[in-house]
């Protein structure tokens, strides 16, 4: 329902914009389509990989690896996966929901999403180039530790 409301509001603002200035609206729509087509291959690839992984991982396997009962070991597994992978947020959250539906624990998914967003193992060389080695390592270590704190807070609040 909320999504439909957002679509209606967006279309309403698009109509208002079109009435106010057709040229700018047309230019904005062209830029939006180009941006969408630019991210579409990466987005489709990530979705395909996530779909394949979820197809082969049964709920019992997910629960056994990162379920509520796995505790700190499950959190370590998901934190390492989250720190290594490079998935955009708009894919990470639906993936987290899918994993929760398949039996993953709240704290395990919280640390997964936190490390996914804050720890950048893949982007470390680029980050070192701009911020230096010391700042990069310190930032990633602090973000990794903070992810566990966030997961603990979420685990307490949600359960």
C-alpha positions in Angstrom: 0.0 0.0 0.0 2.8 2.4 0.9 4.6 1.7 -2.4 1.4 2.5 -4.3 1.1 5.8 -2.4 4.7 6.7 -3.3 4.0 5.9 -7.0 0.9 8.1 -7.0 2.7 11.0 -5.3 5.6 10.6 -7.7 3.4 10.6 -10.8 1.5 13.6 -9.4 4.8 15.6 -8.9 5.9 14.5 -12.4 2.7 15.9 -13.9 3.1 19.1 -12.0 6.7 19.4 -13.2 5.6 18.7 -16.8 2.9 21.4 -16.6 5.4 23.9 -15.2 8.3 23.3 -17.5 8.1 20.6 -20.2 11.8 21.0 -21.3 13.3 20.5 -17.9 11.0 17.6 -17.1 11.9 15.9 -20.4 15.6 16.5 -19.7 15.3 15.1 -16.2 13.5 12.0 -17.5 16.2 11.4 -20.1 18.9 11.7 -17.4 16.9 9.3 -15.1 16.5 6.7 -17.9 20.3 6.9 -18.7 21.1 6.5 -15.0 18.8 3.6 -14.7 20.3 1.9 -17.8 23.8 2.6 -16.4 23.1 0.7 -13.2 20.9 -2.0 -14.7 23.7 -4.4 -15.7 25.2 -4.3 -12.2 21.9 -4.5 -10.5 20.7 -7.4 -12.6 23.9 -9.3 -12.0 23.7 -8.8 -8.2 20.0 -9.9 -8.3 20.8 -12.9 -10.4 23.6 -14.0 -8.0 21.5 -13.4 -4.9 18.6 -15.4 -6.6 20.9 -18.3 -7.4 22.4 -18.4 -3.9 18.9 -18.3 -2.3 17.8 -21.0 -4.6 20.5 -23.4 -3.5 20.5 -22.5 0.2 17.5 -24.2 1.9 16.0 -22.7 5.0 17.6 -25.4 7.1 21.1 -24.6 5.7 20.6 -20.8 6.3 19.3 -21.5 9.9 22.2 -23.8 10.5 24.8 -21.3 9.3 23.5 -18.0 10.5 20.4 -18.8 12.5 19.4 -17.4 15.8 21.1 -20.3 17.6 24.5 -19.9 16.0 25.3 -16.9 18.2 28.7 -15.2 17.8 29.9 -17.8 15.2 27.0 -16.9 13.0 27.7 -13.2 13.5 31.3 -13.7 12.6 30.3 -15.6 9.4 27.9 -12.9 8.3 30.3 -10.1 9.3 33.1 -11.5 7.1 30.7 -12.0 4.2 29.3 -8.5 4.7 32.8 -7.0 4.9 34.0 -8.7 1.7 31.0 -8.3 -0.6 30.1 -5.2 -2.4 26.3 -5.0 -2.7 24.3 -1.8 -3.0 21.9 -1.0 -0.2 18.8 -1.4 -2.4 19.8 -5.0 -2.9 21.1 -5.7 0.6 17.9 -4.9 2.5 15.6 -7.2 0.4 18.4 -9.9 0.7 18.4 -9.4 4.4 14.6 -9.9 4.5 14.9 -13.0 2.4 17.5 -14.5 4.7 15.4 -13.6 7.7 12.4 -15.4 6.1 14.7 -18.5 5.6 15.6 -18.7 9.3 18.5 -16.3 9.8 18.9 -14.6 13.1 18.2 -10.9 13.7 21.6 -10.2 15.2 23.3 -12.1 12.4 21.5 -10.2 9.7 22.1 -6.9 11.6 25.8 -7.4 11.6 25.7 -8.5 8.0 24.0 -5.3 6.8 26.1 -3.1 9.1 29.4 -4.6 7.8 28.1 -4.5 4.3 27.4 -0.8 4.5 30.3 0.3 6.6 33.3 -2.0 6.1 34.9 -1.9 2.7 37.3 -4.7 2.1 37.0 -4.5 -1.6 37.3 -0.8 -1.7 40.3 -0.7 0.6 42.9 0.1 -2.1 40.8 3.0 -3.4 40.2 4.3 0.1 43.9 4.1 1.0 44.7 6.2 -2.1 42.5 9.0 -0.8 42.7 8.8 3.0 45.9 6.9 3.6 46.6 3.5 5.1 46.3 4.4 8.7 42.9 6.2 8.4 41.6 3.4 6.2 42.5 0.6 8.5 41.3 2.5 11.6 38.0 3.4 10.0 37.4 -0.2 8.8 38.3 -1.7 12.2 36.1 0.7 14.1 33.3 0.1 11.7 33.7 -3.6 12.1 33.5 -3.4 15.9 30.7 -0.9 15.7 28.7 -3.3 13.5 28.7 -5.8 16.4 27.5 -3.2 18.8 24.7 -2.2 16.4 23.8 -5.9 16.1 23.7 -6.3 19.8 21.4 -3.3 20.3 19.1 -4.4 17.5 19.0 -7.9 18.9 18.0 -6.5 22.3 15.4 -4.1 20.9 13.8 -6.4 18.4 13.6 -9.5 20.5 
